[in-house]
Protein backbone atom coordinates (compact mmCIF):
# COMPACT_ATOMS: atom_id res chain seq x y z
CA UNK A 1 0.00 0.00 0.00
CA UNK A 2 1.34 3.39 -0.96
CA UNK A 3 1.57 6.05 1.70
CA UNK A 4 1.89 9.71 0.93
CA UNK A 5 1.78 12.96 2.79
CA UNK A 6 -0.21 16.05 1.91
CA UNK A 7 1.36 19.34 2.95
CA UNK A 8 0.58 23.05 2.72
CA UNK A 9 2.67 25.62 0.84
CA UNK A 10 5.36 27.30 2.89
CA UNK A 11 4.02 30.63 4.18
CA UNK A 12 3.73 32.52 7.48
CA UNK A 13 0.63 30.68 8.61
CA UNK A 14 1.16 27.41 6.82
CA UNK A 15 1.10 24.12 8.63
CA UNK A 16 4.28 22.42 9.71
CA UNK A 17 4.83 18.86 8.52
CA UNK A 18 6.85 16.95 11.03
CA UNK A 19 9.47 14.80 9.39
CA UNK A 20 12.11 13.23 11.58
CA UNK A 21 14.86 11.03 10.26
CA UNK A 22 15.56 7.87 12.20
CA UNK A 23 18.60 5.67 11.67
CA UNK A 24 19.41 2.30 13.24
CA UNK A 25 22.36 2.22 15.60
CA UNK A 26 25.07 -0.41 15.58
CA UNK A 27 27.87 -1.32 17.89
CA UNK A 28 30.70 -3.84 18.02
CA UNK A 29 32.55 -5.81 20.64
CA UNK A 30 36.15 -6.96 20.84
CA UNK A 31 36.73 -10.46 19.53
CA UNK A 32 39.25 -12.85 21.11
CA UNK A 33 42.57 -13.40 19.37
CA UNK A 34 42.67 -9.98 17.80
CA UNK A 35 40.03 -10.92 15.25
CA UNK A 36 38.08 -8.08 13.73
CA UNK A 37 34.97 -7.41 15.83
CA UNK A 38 31.71 -8.23 14.16
CA UNK A 39 29.26 -5.36 14.04
CA UNK A 40 25.77 -6.11 15.22
CA UNK A 41 22.64 -4.08 14.76
CA UNK A 42 20.80 -2.93 17.86
CA UNK A 43 17.08 -2.53 17.28
CA UNK A 44 15.47 0.20 19.34
CA UNK A 45 11.80 0.41 20.15
CA UNK A 46 10.23 3.22 18.09
CA UNK A 47 9.52 6.53 19.83
CA UNK A 48 5.87 6.73 20.72
CA UNK A 49 3.66 9.07 22.72
CA UNK A 50 2.95 7.49 26.09
CA UNK A 51 0.36 9.95 27.35
CA UNK A 52 -1.36 13.05 26.05
CA UNK A 53 0.22 16.34 26.94
CA UNK A 54 -1.75 18.70 29.16
CA UNK A 55 -2.24 21.05 26.19
CA UNK A 56 -3.48 18.32 23.85
CA UNK A 57 -6.08 17.11 26.34
CA UNK A 58 -7.17 20.60 27.43
CA UNK A 59 -7.47 22.21 24.00
CA UNK A 60 -8.94 19.46 21.78
CA UNK A 61 -12.35 18.04 22.59
CA UNK A 62 -11.83 14.94 20.45
CA UNK A 63 -8.87 13.91 22.58
CA UNK A 64 -10.99 14.01 25.73
CA UNK A 65 -13.23 11.24 24.43
CA UNK A 66 -12.52 7.53 24.69
CA UNK A 67 -9.93 6.68 22.00
CA UNK A 68 -10.90 4.13 19.37
CA UNK A 69 -7.42 3.49 18.06
CA UNK A 70 -6.39 3.00 14.45
CA UNK A 71 -7.73 -0.09 12.69
CA UNK A 72 -5.39 -3.04 12.44
CA UNK A 73 -3.94 -3.66 9.03
CA UNK A 74 -3.05 -0.07 8.12
CA UNK A 75 0.57 -1.13 7.90
CA UNK A 76 3.62 1.11 8.15
CA UNK A 77 2.81 4.83 8.32
CA UNK A 78 6.20 6.56 7.98
CA UNK A 79 5.19 10.19 8.45
CA UNK A 80 2.87 9.47 11.36
CA UNK A 81 5.44 7.23 13.03
CA UNK A 82 8.11 9.90 12.58
CA UNK A 83 5.74 12.15 14.56
CA UNK A 84 5.75 9.43 17.29
CA UNK A 85 1.99 8.87 17.26
CA UNK A 86 0.37 6.34 19.55
CA UNK A 87 -1.99 4.27 17.40
CA UNK A 88 -4.03 3.19 20.40
CA UNK A 89 -4.80 6.84 21.26
CA UNK A 90 -6.17 7.72 17.81
CA UNK A 91 -9.72 9.03 17.71
CA UNK A 92 -12.14 8.68 14.79
CA UNK A 93 -13.11 12.11 13.40
CA UNK A 94 -16.92 12.12 13.18
CA UNK A 95 -17.71 13.41 9.68
CA UNK A 96 -20.49 12.42 7.27
CA UNK A 97 -18.32 12.20 4.17
CA UNK A 98 -16.92 9.30 2.13
CA UNK A 99 -13.94 7.61 3.71
CA UNK A 100 -12.52 7.39 7.20
CA UNK A 101 -10.58 9.99 9.19
CA UNK A 102 -8.64 9.72 12.44
CA UNK A 103 -6.92 12.22 14.73
CA UNK A 104 -3.73 10.69 16.14
CA UNK A 105 -1.67 12.46 18.83
CA UNK A 106 2.12 12.31 18.76
CA UNK A 107 4.97 13.74 20.81
CA UNK A 108 4.42 17.48 20.51
CA UNK A 109 2.39 16.91 17.36
CA UNK A 110 -1.01 15.97 15.94
CA UNK A 111 -1.76 14.02 12.77
CA UNK A 112 -4.83 13.46 10.62
CA UNK A 113 -4.88 10.13 8.81
CA UNK A 114 -7.43 9.55 6.07
CA UNK A 115 -8.55 6.67 3.89
CA UNK A 116 -10.66 8.08 1.06
CA UNK A 117 -12.28 6.21 -1.87
CA UNK A 118 -10.42 7.01 -5.08
CA UNK A 119 -7.28 8.10 -3.21
CA UNK A 120 -4.56 5.42 -3.00
CA UNK A 121 -3.12 4.52 0.37
CA UNK A 122 -3.38 6.32 3.69
CA UNK A 123 -2.93 10.10 3.45
CA UNK A 124 -1.15 11.55 6.49
CA UNK A 125 -0.90 15.21 7.48
CA UNK A 126 1.00 16.19 10.64
CA UNK A 127 1.80 19.46 12.39
CA UNK A 128 3.11 20.54 15.74
CA UNK A 129 0.52 20.92 18.49
CA UNK A 130 1.44 24.61 18.68
CA UNK A 131 0.73 25.11 14.96
CA UNK A 132 -2.61 23.30 15.20
CA UNK A 133 -3.60 25.51 18.14
CA UNK A 134 -2.90 28.59 16.03
CA UNK A 135 -4.20 27.56 12.60
CA UNK A 136 -5.99 24.24 12.79
CA UNK A 137 -5.07 21.22 10.69
CA UNK A 138 -6.75 19.87 7.57
CA UNK A 139 -6.39 17.21 4.89
CA UNK A 140 -7.60 17.62 1.30
CA UNK A 141 -8.68 14.97 -1.19
CA UNK A 142 -10.03 15.06 -4.75
CA UNK A 143 -12.08 12.51 -6.68
CA UNK A 144 -10.18 10.44 -9.19
CA UNK A 145 -10.46 11.62 -12.77
CA UNK A 146 -12.66 9.36 -14.83
CA UNK A 147 -16.03 8.91 -16.52
CA UNK A 148 -17.81 8.46 -13.17
CA UNK A 149 -16.93 12.02 -12.14
CA UNK A 150 -18.97 14.46 -14.21
CA UNK A 151 -18.59 18.22 -13.90
CA UNK A 152 -15.87 20.14 -12.09
CA UNK A 153 -13.66 18.32 -9.58
CA UNK A 154 -14.88 18.42 -6.01
CA UNK A 155 -12.39 19.28 -3.31
CA UNK A 156 -13.02 17.83 0.12
CA UNK A 157 -11.27 19.30 3.15
CA UNK A 158 -11.66 17.73 6.59
CA UNK A 159 -10.01 19.53 9.48
CA UNK A 160 -9.74 19.88 13.23
CA UNK A 161 -9.52 22.98 15.40
CA UNK A 162 -8.99 23.63 19.11
CA UNK A 163 -11.74 24.44 21.58
CA UNK A 164 -13.01 27.98 21.19
CA UNK A 165 -12.66 28.08 17.40
CA UNK A 166 -16.01 28.87 15.76
CA UNK A 167 -14.93 29.11 12.10
CA UNK A 168 -12.03 28.18 9.85
CA UNK A 169 -11.03 30.61 7.08
CA UNK A 170 -9.60 28.56 4.21
CA UNK A 171 -7.38 30.62 1.88
CA UNK A 172 -7.01 29.43 -1.73
CA UNK A 173 -5.63 31.49 -4.64
CA UNK A 174 -6.72 34.80 -3.17
CA UNK A 175 -10.20 33.69 -2.10
CA UNK A 176 -11.38 32.84 1.40
CA UNK A 177 -14.05 30.32 2.42
CA UNK A 178 -15.48 30.58 5.94
CA UNK A 179 -16.32 27.14 7.33
CA UNK A 180 -18.14 26.59 10.66
CA UNK A 181 -16.30 24.58 13.31
CA UNK A 182 -18.58 22.18 15.16
CA UNK A 183 -17.23 20.04 17.99
CA UNK A 184 -13.67 20.86 16.96
CA UNK A 185 -14.22 19.63 13.37
CA UNK A 186 -14.80 21.46 10.08
CA UNK A 187 -15.61 20.19 6.58
CA UNK A 188 -15.43 22.06 3.27
CA UNK A 189 -16.67 20.86 -0.13
CA UNK A 190 -16.12 23.03 -3.18
CA UNK A 191 -14.99 22.90 -6.80
CA UNK A 192 -11.52 24.37 -6.26
CA UNK A 193 -8.78 22.44 -8.02
CA UNK A 194 -5.84 23.23 -5.79
CA UNK A 195 -4.71 22.85 -2.22
CA UNK A 196 -5.16 25.69 0.23
CA UNK A 197 -2.30 27.98 1.15
CA UNK A 198 -3.33 28.43 4.76
CA UNK A 199 -6.07 28.27 7.36
CA UNK A 200 -6.99 30.93 9.89
CA UNK A 201 -9.28 30.43 12.87
CA UNK A 202 -12.01 32.70 14.16
CA UNK A 203 -12.49 32.22 17.86
CA UNK A 204 -15.13 32.80 20.43
CA UNK A 205 -14.59 36.25 21.94
CA UNK A 206 -12.13 36.13 24.80
CA UNK A 207 -11.09 32.53 24.05
CA UNK A 208 -7.42 32.25 23.12
CA UNK A 209 -5.36 29.04 23.01
CA UNK A 210 -2.73 28.40 25.69
CA UNK A 211 0.45 27.67 23.77
C-alpha angles and dihedrals in degrees: 000000000000118000123198138171128229115211138179125243115269109264139129095278099028122126121262117235110210112222118169124180116225124192129186116247125226135191138182138213132213114266123216119257095029092286116157110270115248114235116230129194118239113209114212125201109253118258110260136172109258099188137002116267118245090250095050093051095042099046104038119061094198091061091056091063126084107282118240097195127220117295117260115254099044089118127201114354105189101184094043092046091049085057087054095238121180107228092202091059095054116122126208111242106230105228130144097225134105114283135021129284131191135187110217122187121218137178103301090338146082128214135195114209119192137186108194129178110252093021114098119233130346114317112215127194120180135180137167116274088242092056092048090051090054103039111007124236129259142175124211129207134177131203116257115261112253146106092287091064109071123183128012119344115268118227117209120197121184117184146166131222135185125260112286095036111123100175140016118218108210113201118205126165094331097316128103128211118197111214123187117240113221120182091346093305132103132186129194127188119183143135097257113133100207141060120264121260096216148339127229125192129223111208138202108268111274093010112117126165120252105233 
